[in-house]
Every structure is written in C-alpha cells, then in structure tokens.
Amino acid sequence: MAILQQFAQQLINGLVIGLIYSLIALGYTMVFGILGFINFAHGDVYMIGAFLGLVLLGTGAFNFAAAMLGAMILTAVVGVAIELVCYRPVRRFGKGFEDAMLVSAIGVSIFLETLAQVIWGTETHPMGLVIPKVVYQVGGLYISSLQVLIALVSIGLMIVLHLFVTRTVTGTAMRATAQNTMAARLMGISVNRIVAVTFAIGSFLAAAGGMLVGAYFDAVYPLMGWTAGIKAFTAAVLGGIGSIPGAMLAGVIIGIVETLGAAYISSAFRDGFAFIILILTLLFLPSGLFRVRRGEGKV
C-alpha cells in the first residue's frame, strides 16, 4: 500500500509540473501552426515573464494574482514586439525564409538571456511569496495549496484558450490561417494581425508558466527558460506540433515521466528524460500523438 501511495504522490507531483509545461508548449505549437517555424526564443519569453512578475511583486503594490496578470499582459506586449521587430521583416520576403526566421529566433533567445543577465544579474532570485502553505491530506496523499493553485490556473487558462480558439471570430480566423494562409488572405483575414495575436497569446501563457514555476520552486534566474523551453518543445513535438490539444496532453505526460524517472531511476538525470522522449518521438512517432496536416502558403 505504501508503494502505491508513493507512486500516486509522484503522479500528482508530475501532473502539476506537466501542466506548466503544457502552458509553455502551447506557444510553440500555436506559432508553428500559423507560421510553420519553431520559435526557439519562446523559452526565454517565459523567463522574461517570470522576471517581470518578480519586479511587480518587488514594488509591494501587487499581490501574487495582480502581479501574475500584470506580467502576463506585459509579456504579451513583449511577444508582439518580438514578432514585429524580428520576425515580420523576414516574413515579408515570402515563402522559403523559414531558415532565416529560425536564425532570427536563436538571436532573439541569446539577446533576451543576455539582457536578463545585464539587468538582474546571473544569480538566482527568490520569488519571496508569502503564501499560506496549507497541505491537504486525501487518502494518504499530500497536496499543497500551491499545487492546487497551479492546477486550477493552468487548467483554467487552457479552457479559456480552447473556448477562444473554437468560439470566437478571431479564433476561427486563427484556425483558417493555420490551415491555409493564402486562402485566409483571399477571404479578407489580416494574417499579420492573426500572427500578432498568436504571439501575444503564446507569450501570455508562457508568463503564467514562469510565474507559477517561480512560485513553486521559489527561484527565478536568467537561464531558466532554456531547460523549460526544451521540455515544452518536446511536449509540442510529442503532441503533434501544431496541435493545441496534443500540446496540453503531452506536457502532462512529460511532467509525469520526468517526475517518475527522477523518483525511481535517478534524480540527477531528471532533465535528461525529456531529451529521451524527444529522441524516441522523432524516431518512432515523428507526427506526434495528434497528427496535424501542415497548411499551405506558410510565412
């Protein structure tokens, strides 16, 4: 019985981390669905969101909820600015410039990491939240109030995203653009506006993930986006890059596998499990769990 309880406890821990990976993975998969390229700077956008939340909390004028919302909005603006300044000029050259956009994304990633180190230094900063650490015991399992908060916020944001994409005019335009960019233009859809909205939403969700991770581990540092970004990218690939439901499910799977692997195999190899999943996915399941047909006329 004790073994089963320990296993169930690790599943809960993995689920919590996996939900955060899902939030970050959504940015990867949404941008790929619209433009057909991997935004490798997305992990660092997640890091910037965490630092912006830390700054807002440091003013003393915001509680955690207000600081998180403020960081999400500010990071959405950062995401749109990155698209306008670094990606849109390259996209104007037309189809075939995905490689140039990839190089631009790597450059943005390096720039954001360096900027964070210049502004906040290279050390790890505690989030310093004063949150009542209530632990609930349910049938021998222990769940903290912070884990409940992370689960509720993550699931709530995913539900809102699903409703936005499926029930709104802008969401319909996003799906149309993802299916066929040229046809979307002919139908009068402003592709540039849809791309900007996509970057804003992806950055908005990434900032939420950054704040939740900062609160969960009480640590924010300039290179935090690299490892989390790779894991979220793995989730996007495993779920079927371009698939929103796939990214949500795969993020949870990776979080659970990582936690179980650290508990039962080696905690020192914790970050390595995501790379193993990425390699196995590319070898045996390159289309992911949810295969998505690439649209035509990308970029």
FIPA-845865 format. One record per residue: residue in three letters; x, y, z of N, C-alpha, C in turn. Coordinates in steps of 0.05 Angstrom, whole numbers, padded with zeros to 5 digits, always signed. Layout:
<nodes>
ALAXYZXYZXYZ...
</nodes>
This chain:
<nodes>
MET+00017-00024+00000+00000+00000+00000+00017+00025+00000ALA+00039+00025+00016+00057+00048+00017+00069+00053-00010ILE+00075+00032-00025+00087+00035-00052+00068+00048-00071LEU+00042+00040-00069+00022+00052-00086+00017+00081-00079GLN+00017+00087-00053+00014+00115-00045+00037+00132-00055GLN+00061+00122-00053+00084+00137-00063+00082+00142-00093PHE+00074+00121-00107+00070+00123-00136+00049+00144-00143ALA+00027+00143-00129+00005+00163-00133+00014+00191-00127GLN+00031+00194-00106+00041+00220-00098+00059+00231-00120GLN+00075+00214-00131+00093+00223-00153+00077+00231-00178LEU+00055+00216-00182+00037+00224-00205+00026+00252-00201ILE+00018+00258-00177+00007+00285-00171+00028+00306-00176ASN+00052+00301-00166+00074+00320-00170+00080+00324-00199GLY+00081+00302-00214+00086+00303-00243+00064+00317-00258LEU+00039+00314-00249+00017+00327-00262+00019+00357-00259VAL+00027+00366-00236+00029+00395-00231+00051+00407-00249ILE+00074+00395-00250+00096+00405-00267+00088+00403-00297GLY+00074+00381-00304+00066+00377-00331+00047+00398-00341LEU+00029+00407-00324+00010+00428-00332+00025+00454-00339ILE+00047+00459-00325+00062+00483-00331+00076+00480-00358TYR+00087+00456-00363+00100+00450-00389+00079+00454-00411SER+00055+00446-00406+00034+00449-00426+00029+00478-00433LEU+00029+00495-00413+00025+00524-00418+00046+00535-00436ILE+00071+00527-00431+00093+00537-00448+00092+00524-00476ALA+00085+00498-00477+00085+00484-00503+00064+00496-00522LEU+00042+00507-00511+00022+00519-00527+00032+00541-00545GLY+00051+00557-00534+00063+00578-00550+00079+00567-00574TYR+00094+00546-00569+00109+00533-00591+00090+00524-00613THR+00070+00509-00605+00053+00495-00624+00034+00515-00639MET+00025+00536-00625+00008+00556-00639+00024+00571-00660VAL+00048+00580-00654+00064+00594-00673+00071+00576-00697PHE+00078+00551-00691+00084+00533-00713+00059+00528-00731GLY+00036+00526-00718+00012+00522-00733+00006+00545-00753ILE+00013+00569-00745+00007+00593-00761+00029+00598-00782LEU+00055+00597-00773+00077+00605-00790+00094+00581-00800GLY+00092+00558-00787+00108+00536-00796+00137+00537-00788PHE+00144+00551-00766+00171+00550-00757+00171+00549-00726ILE+00194+00540-00715+00196+00537-00687+00208+00562-00675ASN+00194+00574-00657+00203+00599-00644+00220+00591-00619PHE+00246+00587-00624+00264+00578-00603+00269+00599-00582ALA+00258+00623-00586+00261+00644-00565+00239+00643-00545HIS+00220+00624-00549+00196+00624-00532+00203+00617-00503GLY+00222+00599-00499+00231+00593-00471+00241+00617-00457ASP+00254+00635-00471+00265+00659-00458+00243+00680-00453VAL+00222+00679-00469+00199+00696-00464+00186+00687-00438TYR+00185+00661-00433+00175+00650-00408+00192+00661-00384MET+00218+00662-00388+00236+00672-00368+00232+00702-00363ILE+00228+00717-00384+00223+00746-00381+00197+00750-00366GLY+00176+00734-00371+00151+00736-00357+00155+00732-00327ALA+00172+00712-00319+00177+00707-00291+00191+00731-00278PHE+00210+00743-00292+00224+00766-00281+00206+00791-00279LEU+00189+00795-00299+00171+00817-00297+00152+00814-00273GLY+00143+00790-00268+00126+00785-00245+00141+00790-00219LEU+00167+00782-00219+00184+00787-00196+00187+00817-00190VAL+00190+00832-00212+00193+00862-00209+00167+00874-00197LEU+00144+00865-00208+00119+00875-00198+00114+00868-00169LEU+00121+00844-00162+00119+00836-00133+00137+00852-00116GLY+00161+00859-00126+00181+00874-00111+00172+00902-00105THR+00153+00913-00120+00144+00940-00115+00127+00942-00090GLY+00116+00919-00082+00099+00918-00058+00071+00927-00063ALA+00065+00936-00088+00038+00946-00094+00020+00925-00105PHE+00030+00901-00110+00014+00880-00123+00015+00854-00106ASN-00007+00841-00104-00007+00814-00093+00000+00795-00115PHE+00001+00769-00109+00011+00749-00129-00008+00749-00154ALA-00034+00749-00149-00053+00748-00172-00050+00772-00190ALA-00048+00796-00178-00045+00821-00194-00018+00821-00209ALA+00003+00813-00195+00029+00812-00207+00030+00792-00230MET+00017+00770-00227+00017+00750-00248+00002+00761-00273LEU-00021+00773-00268-00037+00784-00291-00021+00806-00304GLY-00008+00824-00288+00008+00845-00300+00031+00834-00316ALA+00045+00814-00306+00067+00802-00320+00058+00788-00346MET+00035+00776-00345+00024+00763-00369+00018+00784-00391ILE+00006+00806-00383+00000+00827-00402+00025+00839-00414LEU+00044+00846-00396+00069+00858-00405+00085+00839-00424THR+00085+00813-00417+00099+00793-00433+00085+00790-00460ALA+00059+00792-00461+00045+00791-00486+00054+00814-00504VAL+00057+00837-00492+00067+00860-00508+00096+00855-00518VAL+00112+00842-00501+00139+00835-00509+00139+00816-00533GLY+00121+00796-00531+00119+00776-00552+00111+00789-00579VAL+00092+00807-00578+00083+00821-00602+00106+00838-00613ALA+00121+00852-00595+00143+00868-00604+00165+00851-00617ILE+00170+00828-00607+00190+00810-00619+00181+00802-00647GLU+00155+00796-00650+00145+00789-00677+00148+00812-00696LEU+00141+00836-00687+00141+00859-00705+00170+00867-00713VAL+00188+00865-00694+00216+00875-00700+00233+00853-00712CYS+00231+00829-00703+00250+00808-00710+00239+00788-00731TYR+00214+00783-00731+00203+00762-00749+00188+00773-00773ARG+00172+00794-00769+00156+00804-00792+00173+00814-00815PRO+00195+00829-00810+00212+00837-00833+00222+00814-00849VAL+00228+00791-00836+00237+00768-00850+00215+00755-00866ARG+00191+00755-00854+00168+00743-00867+00160+00757-00892ARG+00167+00783-00894+00159+00798-00918+00173+00789-00943PHE+00194+00774-00940+00208+00763-00963+00192+00740-00976GLY+00173+00729-00961+00156+00708-00972+00164+00681-00964LYS+00152+00661-00977+00157+00633-00970+00186+00625-00976GLY+00197+00608-00959+00224+00598-00963+00244+00610-00944PHE+00235+00629-00927+00253+00642-00909+00250+00632-00880GLU+00240+00607-00877+00237+00595-00851+00264+00592-00837ASP+00285+00586-00852+00312+00583-00840+00321+00609-00829ALA+00316+00631-00844+00324+00658-00834+00309+00665-00809MET+00284+00657-00807+00268+00662-00783+00278+00646-00760LEU+00287+00621-00765+00299+00605-00744+00324+00617-00733VAL+00341+00628-00751+00365+00641-00742+00358+00666-00726SER+00338+00680-00735+00328+00704-00720+00318+00696-00692ALA+00304+00674-00690+00294+00665-00664+00317+00658-00645ILE+00338+00645-00655+00361+00639-00639+00374+00665-00629GLY+00376+00685-00647+00387+00710-00640+00371+00724-00618VAL+00344+00723-00620+00327+00735-00600+00331+00721-00573SER+00334+00695-00574+00338+00679-00550+00363+00688-00535ILE+00385+00690-00550+00411+00699-00538+00408+00728-00528PHE+00394+00745-00543+00391+00773-00534+00375+00774-00508LEU+00354+00759-00506+00337+00760-00481+00353+00750-00457GLU+00367+00728-00461+00383+00717-00439+00404+00737-00430THR+00418+00749-00449+00439+00768-00442+00427+00793-00429LEU+00404+00802-00439+00391+00825-00428+00383+00820-00399ALA+00372+00796-00393+00364+00789-00366+00388+00788-00347GLN+00411+00778-00357+00434+00777-00341+00445+00805-00335VAL+00443+00823-00354+00453+00851-00350+00435+00865-00330ILE+00409+00861-00332+00390+00875-00315+00389+00863-00287TRP+00386+00836-00285+00381+00823-00260+00405+00807-00249GLY+00426+00806-00265+00449+00790-00256+00447+00761-00262THR+00467+00746-00256+00467+00717-00263+00457+00699-00240GLU+00453+00711-00217+00446+00695-00194+00416+00688-00194THR+00409+00669-00177+00381+00661-00174+00367+00679-00154HIS+00343+00688-00161+00328+00706-00144+00304+00691-00132PRO+00300+00693-00107+00276+00680-00095+00251+00697-00102MET+00229+00683-00107+00204+00697-00112+00194+00712-00087GLY+00199+00700-00064+00193+00714-00039+00163+00717-00034LEU+00147+00698-00042+00119+00700-00038+00111+00692-00010VAL+00092+00706+00001+00081+00699+00027+00054+00686+00022ILE+00055+00660+00016+00030+00645+00011+00027+00624+00033PRO+00004+00623+00045+00000+00603+00066+00004+00575+00055LYS+00023+00560+00067+00029+00534+00057+00011+00513+00071VAL-00013+00511+00061-00032+00492+00071-00028+00466+00056VAL-00027+00444+00071-00024+00417+00059-00048+00401+00065TYR-00061+00391+00044-00086+00375+00047-00078+00346+00045GLN-00090+00330+00063-00085+00301+00062-00111+00288+00052VAL-00108+00274+00030-00130+00260+00018-00123+00231+00014GLY-00134+00214+00031-00129+00185+00029-00100+00177+00030GLY-00084+00191+00046-00056+00184+00048-00038+00200+00029LEU-00051+00216+00012-00036+00232-00007-00035+00261+00003TYR-00013+00275-00004-00010+00302+00006-00010+00321-00018ILE-00027+00342-00016-00029+00361-00038-00028+00389-00025SER-00009+00405-00034-00006+00432-00022-00025+00451-00036SER-00030+00473-00022-00048+00494-00033-00035+00506-00058LEU-00009+00507-00060+00004+00518-00083+00001+00499-00107GLN+00002+00473-00103-00003+00455-00124-00032+00457-00135VAL-00051+00461-00116-00079+00464-00124-00081+00490-00141LEU-00068+00511-00132-00069+00537-00147-00057+00533-00175ILE-00034+00520-00177-00022+00516-00203-00041+00500-00222ALA-00053+00479-00211-00071+00463-00227-00095+00479-00236LEU-00107+00494-00218-00131+00509-00225-00125+00531-00246VAL-00103+00545-00242-00095+00567-00261-00089+00555-00288SER-00073+00534-00289-00065+00521-00314-00089+00511-00329ILE-00106+00495-00316-00129+00483-00329-00148+00505-00338GLY-00152+00526-00320-00169+00548-00327-00160+00562-00352LEU-00134+00568-00354-00124+00582-00378-00127+00564-00403MET-00123+00539-00400-00126+00521-00424-00155+00520-00433ILE-00174+00520-00414-00202+00520-00421-00209+00546-00436VAL-00199+00569-00425-00204+00595-00437-00193+00595-00466LEU-00168+00585-00469-00156+00584-00495-00173+00567-00515HIS-00182+00544-00505-00199+00527-00522-00224+00541-00531LEU-00237+00555-00512-00261+00569-00519-00256+00592-00538PHE-00233+00606-00534-00225+00628-00552-00221+00618-00580VAL-00206+00596-00583-00200+00586-00610-00224+00575-00624THR-00242+00563-00609-00265+00549-00622-00291+00565-00623ARG-00293+00586-00606-00319+00600-00604-00318+00630-00612THR-00295+00640-00619-00293+00669-00626-00286+00672-00655VAL-00292+00696-00665-00285+00703-00693-00255+00702-00698THR-00240+00714-00679-00211+00714-00681-00200+00685-00680GLY-00211+00669-00663-00203+00641-00662-00208+00626-00688THR-00231+00631-00700-00237+00619-00726-00217+00628-00747ALA-00210+00654-00746-00191+00665-00765-00163+00652-00761MET-00156+00647-00735-00131+00633-00730-00131+00605-00741ARG-00153+00590-00738-00154+00563-00749-00153+00563-00780ALA-00166+00583-00791-00166+00585-00821-00138+00592-00831THR-00124+00610-00817-00097+00617-00825-00078+00593-00822ALA-00082+00577-00801-00065+00554-00797-00069+00533-00819GLN-00094+00531-00829-00100+00512-00850-00088+00520-00877ASN-00092+00546-00884-00083+00555-00910-00081+00586-00909THR-00056+00595-00907-00051+00624-00904-00061+00639-00929MET-00055+00629-00952-00063+00643-00977-00093+00646-00979ALA-00107+00624-00973-00136+00625-00974-00147+00644-00953ALA-00134+00645-00930-00143+00663-00909-00141+00692-00918ARG-00119+00698-00932-00115+00725-00942-00137+00732-00963LEU-00143+00713-00980-00164+00717-01000-00191+00721-00988MET-00195+00710-00965-00221+00713-00951-00222+00739-00934GLY-00201+00755-00936-00201+00781-00922-00190+00781-00894ILE-00177+00759-00886-00166+00757-00860-00139+00771-00860SER-00134+00788-00840-00108+00801-00837-00089+00781-00823VAL-00072+00769-00840-00054+00749-00829-00034+00761-00809ASN-00025+00785-00815-00006+00798-00796-00019+00802-00769ARG-00044+00809-00768-00058+00813-00743-00061+00786-00728ILE-00068+00765-00743-00071+00739-00731-00045+00729-00720VAL-00023+00734-00734+00004+00726-00724+00010+00741-00698ALA+00004+00767-00698+00009+00783-00674-00007+00772-00650VAL-00032+00766-00655-00050+00755-00634-00038+00728-00624THR-00029+00712-00642-00017+00686-00635+00007+00689-00617PHE+00025+00707-00624+00048+00712-00607+00040+00724-00580ALA+00020+00741-00580+00010+00752-00555-00001+00731-00536ILE-00017+00713-00547-00029+00691-00531-00007+00672-00521GLY+00011+00664-00539+00032+00646-00530+00050+00658-00508SER+00056+00684-00511+00073+00698-00491+00057+00701-00465PHE+00031+00707-00467+00014+00710-00444+00014+00684-00427LEU+00011+00661-00441+00010+00636-00426+00038+00629-00415ALA+00059+00635-00431+00086+00629-00421+00092+00645-00396ALA+00084+00670-00394+00088+00686-00370+00074+00673-00346ALA+00050+00663-00350+00036+00649-00329+00052+00625-00319GLY+00063+00610-00338+00080+00587-00331+00105+00596-00315GLY+00117+00618-00324+00140+00629-00310+00134+00637-00281MET+00112+00650-00277+00104+00658-00250+00098+00634-00233LEU+00085+00614-00244+00078+00591-00228+00103+00575-00221VAL+00121+00572-00239+00146+00558-00233+00162+00573-00212GLY+00163+00600-00215+00178+00616-00196+00166+00614-00168ALA+00140+00612-00166+00127+00609-00140+00131+00580-00129TYR+00130+00561-00147+00132+00533-00139+00160+00526-00128PHE+00181+00535-00141+00208+00529-00133+00221+00553-00119ASP+00207+00575-00117+00217+00600-00104+00244+00607-00116ALA+00246+00607-00143+00271+00613-00157+00265+00624-00184VAL+00278+00646-00191+00277+00658-00218+00305+00665-00226TYR+00314+00656-00250+00342+00662-00258+00342+00664-00289PRO+00362+00677-00300+00362+00683-00329+00363+00659-00348LEU+00373+00637-00339+00375+00613-00357+00353+00593-00352MET+00333+00601-00337+00311+00582-00331+00294+00575-00355GLY+00295+00592-00375+00279+00587-00399+00291+00565-00417TRP+00317+00560-00414+00329+00540-00433+00319+00512-00428THR+00321+00502-00404+00312+00475-00398+00282+00472-00401ALA+00267+00492-00390+00238+00491-00392+00230+00493-00421GLY+00244+00509-00436+00237+00512-00465+00241+00485-00480ILE+00263+00471-00474+00268+00445-00487+00246+00425-00480LYS+00238+00425-00455+00217+00406-00446+00190+00413-00459ALA+00184+00439-00460+00159+00448-00473+00160+00442-00503PHE+00183+00446-00516+00185+00439-00544+00181+00410-00548THR+00192+00393-00530+00188+00364-00532+00159+00358-00530ALA+00145+00371-00512+00116+00367-00509+00101+00374-00535ALA+00109+00397-00548+00097+00405-00572+00101+00384-00594VAL+00125+00373-00596+00131+00352-00616+00116+00327-00610LEU+00116+00318-00585+00103+00293-00577+00073+00296-00582GLY+00061+00319-00576+00033+00322-00580+00025+00324-00609GLY+00044+00329-00627+00038+00334-00655+00039+00364-00659ILE+00063+00373-00668+00067+00402-00668+00047+00416-00686GLY+00033+00436-00675+00011+00449-00688-00016+00442-00675SER-00015+00421-00658-00040+00412-00645-00042+00423-00617ILE-00062+00439-00611-00065+00451-00584-00073+00429-00564PRO-00092+00412-00570-00098+00390-00550-00074+00372-00546GLY-00059+00367-00567-00035+00350-00565-00015+00362-00546ALA-00010+00388-00548+00009+00401-00531+00001+00400-00502MET-00025+00403-00497-00035+00401-00470-00030+00373-00458LEU-00037+00353-00473-00034+00325-00463-00005+00318-00460ALA+00011+00325-00480+00039+00317-00480+00055+00330-00457GLY+00048+00355-00451+00061+00369-00429+00057+00354-00403VAL+00033+00344-00398+00027+00329-00374+00042+00302-00374ILE+00043+00289-00398+00058+00264-00400+00087+00268-00393ILE+00100+00289-00403+00128+00294-00398+00133+00300-00369GLY+00115+00316-00357+00118+00322-00329+00117+00297-00312ILE+00098+00279-00318+00096+00254-00303+00120+00236-00307VAL+00128+00233-00332+00151+00215-00338+00176+00226-00324GLU+00180+00253-00325+00203+00265-00312+00203+00260-00282THR+00180+00264-00270+00178+00260-00241+00182+00231-00232LEU+00170+00213-00247+00173+00184-00241+00201+00175-00245GLY+00213+00185-00267+00241+00178-00273+00260+00188-00251ALA+00255+00212-00242+00272+00223-00221+00269+00208-00194ALA+00244+00198-00189+00238+00185-00164+00248+00156-00164TYR+00246+00142-00187+00252+00114-00187+00277+00106-00202ILE+00288+00124-00218+00313+00118-00233+00336+00134-00223SER+00335+00160-00228+00357+00178-00219+00348+00207-00219SER+00350+00220-00197+00343+00248-00195+00363+00265-00210ALA+00388+00255-00212+00409+00271-00225+00403+00272-00255PHE+00388+00253-00265+00382+00252-00294+00354+00263-00300ARG+00344+00279-00282+00316+00289-00284+00311+00303-00311ASP+00329+00321-00318+00325+00336-00343+00330+00319-00368GLY+00344+00297-00365+00350+00280-00388+00327+00265-00399PHE+00306+00260-00383+00284+00244-00392+00269+00258-00415ALA+00267+00284-00414+00254+00299-00435+00269+00295-00462PHE+00295+00295-00461+00311+00291-00485+00307+00262-00496ILE+00305+00243-00478+00299+00215-00487+00272+00214-00501ILE+00252+00227-00489+00226+00227-00501+00227+00241-00529LEU+00242+00262-00531+00244+00277-00557+00257+00259-00578ILE+00278+00245-00571+00292+00227-00590+00274+00205-00598LEU+00260+00192-00579+00242+00170-00586+00219+00179-00603THR+00209+00203-00597+00186+00214-00613+00195+00218-00642LEU+00218+00231-00645+00228+00236-00673+00234+00210-00688LEU+00242+00189-00674+00249+00164-00687+00224+00148-00694PHE+00205+00146-00675+00183+00127-00678+00156+00140-00681LEU+00153+00165-00674+00127+00178-00676+00131+00207-00685PRO+00143+00211-00709+00150+00238-00718+00126+00257-00721SER+00103+00246-00726+00079+00263-00729+00066+00269-00702GLY+00075+00257-00680+00064+00262-00654+00039+00246-00649LEU+00028+00251-00625+00003+00236-00617-00021+00245-00633PHE-00022+00271-00640-00043+00282-00656-00032+00293-00682ARG-00034+00278-00703-00022+00287-00728-00038+00311-00739VAL-00022+00331-00747-00034+00356-00758-00024+00360-00786ARG-00043+00364-00804-00035+00369-00832-00025+00397-00835ARG-00001+00400-00845+00011+00426-00849-00005+00441-00870GLY-00011+00466-00864-00025+00483-00883-00007+00492-00905GLU-00018+00504-00926-00003+00513-00949+00001+00543-00947GLY+00021+00553-00961+00026+00581-00962+00035+00593-00936LYS+00052+00578-00920+00061+00589-00895+00081+00612-00899VAL+00082+00629-00879+00100+00652-00879+00093+00671-00901
</nodes>
